Amino acid sequence: MNTDSRAFEEAAELLKALAHPVRLCIVNGLLAKGSCNVSFMQDCLGLPQSTVSQHLQKLRAAGIVQTSRSGLEVHYTIADERVKQLAGILLKEEPLS
Protein backbone atom coordinates (compact mmCIF):
# COMPACT_ATOMS: atom_id res chain seq x y z
CA MET A 1 0.00 0.00 0.00
CA ASN A 2 1.29 3.45 -0.93
CA THR A 3 1.65 5.56 2.19
CA ASP A 4 2.88 8.77 0.57
CA SER A 5 0.78 11.12 2.71
CA ARG A 6 1.82 14.16 0.64
CA ALA A 7 0.13 12.72 -2.47
CA PHE A 8 -3.04 12.03 -0.48
CA GLU A 9 -3.01 15.53 0.99
CA GLU A 10 -2.64 17.11 -2.46
CA ALA A 11 -5.48 15.00 -3.85
CA ALA A 12 -7.69 15.89 -0.88
CA GLU A 13 -6.99 19.61 -1.35
CA LEU A 14 -7.90 19.37 -5.02
CA LEU A 15 -11.17 17.64 -4.17
CA LYS A 16 -11.95 20.20 -1.44
CA ALA A 17 -11.48 23.05 -3.89
CA LEU A 18 -13.89 21.41 -6.33
CA ALA A 19 -16.43 20.54 -3.63
CA HIS A 20 -18.77 23.46 -4.22
CA PRO A 21 -21.50 23.74 -6.87
CA VAL A 22 -20.40 27.20 -8.03
CA ARG A 23 -16.76 26.14 -8.38
CA LEU A 24 -17.79 23.03 -10.31
CA CYS A 25 -19.91 25.23 -12.58
CA ILE A 26 -16.97 27.61 -13.12
CA VAL A 27 -14.66 24.69 -13.96
CA ASN A 28 -17.23 23.19 -16.33
CA GLY A 29 -17.68 26.55 -18.06
CA LEU A 30 -13.94 27.05 -18.42
CA LEU A 31 -13.54 23.57 -19.87
CA ALA A 32 -16.29 24.29 -22.40
CA LYS A 33 -15.19 27.83 -23.31
CA GLY A 34 -11.43 27.53 -22.80
CA SER A 35 -10.90 30.96 -21.29
CA CYS A 36 -13.01 33.78 -19.92
CA ASN A 37 -13.02 36.70 -17.53
CA VAL A 38 -14.91 37.32 -14.29
CA SER A 39 -17.53 39.54 -15.95
CA PHE A 40 -18.50 36.78 -18.37
CA MET A 41 -18.71 34.24 -15.53
CA GLN A 42 -20.72 36.66 -13.41
CA ASP A 43 -23.29 37.07 -16.19
CA CYS A 44 -23.52 33.31 -16.77
CA LEU A 45 -23.81 32.42 -13.09
CA GLY A 46 -26.04 35.33 -12.09
CA LEU A 47 -23.88 35.98 -9.03
CA PRO A 48 -22.18 39.14 -7.76
CA GLN A 49 -18.66 39.73 -9.07
CA SER A 50 -17.24 39.51 -5.56
CA THR A 51 -18.71 36.03 -5.06
CA VAL A 52 -17.32 34.77 -8.37
CA SER A 53 -13.93 36.29 -7.54
CA GLN A 54 -13.85 34.55 -4.17
CA HIS A 55 -14.54 31.18 -5.79
CA LEU A 56 -11.91 31.85 -8.46
CA GLN A 57 -9.37 32.69 -5.76
CA LYS A 58 -9.97 29.30 -4.11
CA LEU A 59 -9.57 27.55 -7.47
CA ARG A 60 -6.41 29.55 -8.17
CA ALA A 61 -4.92 28.80 -4.74
CA ALA A 62 -5.49 25.09 -5.38
CA GLY A 63 -3.71 25.34 -8.74
CA ILE A 64 -6.86 24.46 -10.66
CA VAL A 65 -7.03 27.69 -12.68
CA GLN A 66 -4.40 30.08 -13.94
CA THR A 67 -4.65 33.65 -15.15
CA SER A 68 -3.40 35.66 -18.07
CA ARG A 69 -3.78 39.37 -18.71
CA SER A 70 -5.08 41.04 -21.82
CA GLY A 71 -4.91 44.76 -21.16
CA LEU A 72 -7.05 45.35 -18.07
CA GLU A 73 -8.86 42.02 -18.34
CA VAL A 74 -7.79 38.92 -16.47
CA HIS A 75 -8.68 35.68 -18.24
CA TYR A 76 -8.94 32.36 -16.45
CA THR A 77 -8.14 28.92 -17.86
CA ILE A 78 -7.85 25.44 -16.39
CA ALA A 79 -4.28 24.79 -15.23
CA ASP A 80 -4.50 21.22 -13.93
CA GLU A 81 -5.09 18.46 -16.48
CA ARG A 82 -6.48 16.15 -13.78
CA VAL A 83 -9.42 18.51 -13.41
CA LYS A 84 -10.60 17.74 -16.94
CA GLN A 85 -10.91 14.06 -16.10
CA LEU A 86 -12.44 14.71 -12.68
CA ALA A 87 -15.04 17.09 -14.07
CA GLY A 88 -16.03 14.51 -16.68
CA ILE A 89 -16.48 11.88 -14.01
CA LEU A 90 -18.25 14.12 -11.50
CA LEU A 91 -20.57 15.67 -14.05
CA LYS A 92 -21.12 12.36 -15.89
CA GLU A 93 -19.82 13.72 -19.16
CA GLU A 94 -17.02 12.70 -21.47
CA PRO A 95 -13.80 14.48 -20.50
CA LEU A 96 -12.92 17.39 -22.73
CA SER A 97 -9.59 17.03 -24.53
C-alpha positions as CSV (number, residue, x, y, z in Angstrom):
1,M,0.0,0.0,0.0
2,N,1.3,3.5,-0.9
3,T,1.6,5.6,2.2
4,D,2.9,8.8,0.6
5,S,0.8,11.1,2.7
6,R,1.8,14.2,0.6
7,A,0.1,12.7,-2.5
8,F,-3.0,12.0,-0.5
9,E,-3.0,15.5,1.0
10,E,-2.6,17.1,-2.5
11,A,-5.5,15.0,-3.9
12,A,-7.7,15.9,-0.9
13,E,-7.0,19.6,-1.3
14,L,-7.9,19.4,-5.0
15,L,-11.2,17.6,-4.2
16,K,-12.0,20.2,-1.4
17,A,-11.5,23.0,-3.9
18,L,-13.9,21.4,-6.3
19,A,-16.4,20.5,-3.6
20,H,-18.8,23.5,-4.2
21,P,-21.5,23.7,-6.9
22,V,-20.4,27.2,-8.0
23,R,-16.8,26.1,-8.4
24,L,-17.8,23.0,-10.3
25,C,-19.9,25.2,-12.6
26,I,-17.0,27.6,-13.1
27,V,-14.7,24.7,-14.0
28,N,-17.2,23.2,-16.3
29,G,-17.7,26.5,-18.1
30,L,-13.9,27.1,-18.4
31,L,-13.5,23.6,-19.9
32,A,-16.3,24.3,-22.4
33,K,-15.2,27.8,-23.3
34,G,-11.4,27.5,-22.8
35,S,-10.9,31.0,-21.3
36,C,-13.0,33.8,-19.9
37,N,-13.0,36.7,-17.5
38,V,-14.9,37.3,-14.3
39,S,-17.5,39.5,-15.9
40,F,-18.5,36.8,-18.4
41,M,-18.7,34.2,-15.5
42,Q,-20.7,36.7,-13.4
43,D,-23.3,37.1,-16.2
44,C,-23.5,33.3,-16.8
45,L,-23.8,32.4,-13.1
46,G,-26.0,35.3,-12.1
47,L,-23.9,36.0,-9.0
48,P,-22.2,39.1,-7.8
49,Q,-18.7,39.7,-9.1
50,S,-17.2,39.5,-5.6
51,T,-18.7,36.0,-5.1
52,V,-17.3,34.8,-8.4
53,S,-13.9,36.3,-7.5
54,Q,-13.9,34.5,-4.2
55,H,-14.5,31.2,-5.8
56,L,-11.9,31.9,-8.5
57,Q,-9.4,32.7,-5.8
58,K,-10.0,29.3,-4.1
59,L,-9.6,27.6,-7.5
60,R,-6.4,29.5,-8.2
61,A,-4.9,28.8,-4.7
62,A,-5.5,25.1,-5.4
63,G,-3.7,25.3,-8.7
64,I,-6.9,24.5,-10.7
65,V,-7.0,27.7,-12.7
66,Q,-4.4,30.1,-13.9
67,T,-4.6,33.6,-15.1
68,S,-3.4,35.7,-18.1
69,R,-3.8,39.4,-18.7
70,S,-5.1,41.0,-21.8
71,G,-4.9,44.8,-21.2
72,L,-7.0,45.4,-18.1
73,E,-8.9,42.0,-18.3
74,V,-7.8,38.9,-16.5
75,H,-8.7,35.7,-18.2
76,Y,-8.9,32.4,-16.4
77,T,-8.1,28.9,-17.9
78,I,-7.8,25.4,-16.4
79,A,-4.3,24.8,-15.2
80,D,-4.5,21.2,-13.9
81,E,-5.1,18.5,-16.5
82,R,-6.5,16.2,-13.8
83,V,-9.4,18.5,-13.4
84,K,-10.6,17.7,-16.9
85,Q,-10.9,14.1,-16.1
86,L,-12.4,14.7,-12.7
87,A,-15.0,17.1,-14.1
88,G,-16.0,14.5,-16.7
89,I,-16.5,11.9,-14.0
90,L,-18.2,14.1,-11.5
91,L,-20.6,15.7,-14.1
92,K,-21.1,12.4,-15.9
93,E,-19.8,13.7,-19.2
94,E,-17.0,12.7,-21.5
95,P,-13.8,14.5,-20.5
96,L,-12.9,17.4,-22.7
97,S,-9.6,17.0,-24.5
